[in-house]
Amino acid sequence: MPDVEASPGQLAAGQVVATNRAVGTITIRHQGIPELFMQTMTMVFRVSDKAMLEGLTPGDKIRFKVERDGRSYVVTRIEHSN
């Protein structure tokens, strides 16, 4: 994955590593997200709606919106970018 960081207001780029529909989480290997002070890494995120995980499989390239929720983060939007 290229090491190109997302600009503020844009969707972050990443790749699905795993999903857990029962719990409502997604593991994403993502590029830097400067507005959240995140470097390129792999991280587990909660999703705001478990339905967003439907059809996603490991290896899928995605663009996503993540927001701070207290001390954690939640993905509020996911788009396929394969």
N, C-alpha and C positions, 0 to 999 in steps of 0.2 A: 504494500500500500504506500503511495507517495506520502511524504511528510509535509503536506500542505494543510495549514490550519484554516479553520472556518473563520470568516470575518463576522463581526458582531451583526446580529440580525439574520444571519444565514443559517441554514440547516447544517448540522455537523455531518461529516462523512464517516462511515464505518462499515464493519463486516460482522454479520451475526455469527457468534460462536455457539450459543445455545439459547433455548427458550424454555421456560417453565410455565406453561399455561395454568396449571393448578394454583400456583402461587402468584402469578402475574409478574414475572420478571424476565428480563432479557439480558444476556451477556453479550457485550459489544466490544470488539477491538476497534478503537476509534482514534482518529487524528486529534490534534490539539484543539481544545475549545477555550480560546483565550478569555472570553467573557466570564467563564466559570473558573479560570485559573487552573485548567486541567491540561496536562501534557498528554502526548500520545500514550495510550495504555489500553489494557483490557479491563473492563469493569462490569459489574452486575448492576442493573438499574431496575427499579419498579416501573411499571407502565400505568398510565392513568386509566386505561381501559384494556382489559384482557383480550378483547376482540381484535386489537391491533396486532396480536401475535399470530393470528390465523394466517396460514400460508407461508410463514417465514421458516426457513430451514438453515442450518449451519452452512456458512459459505456465502449466503446472500449478501450482496452489497446494498447498503441502505444509506439514506439521508434521514436525519432525525433531529427533533427538537427536544432538548432536555432542559429542565428548570430546577432550580433549588427549591426544596420543600423542607424547611427547617434545617436539620442537620444532614439530610439526605438529598437525593436527586430523583426526579421522576421524568420519564419520557412521555411527552404529550402528543407527539406526532411522529409517524414513520412512513417513509416513502421508499419503494424499491428503486434501486438505481443500477440494476444489472444491465 
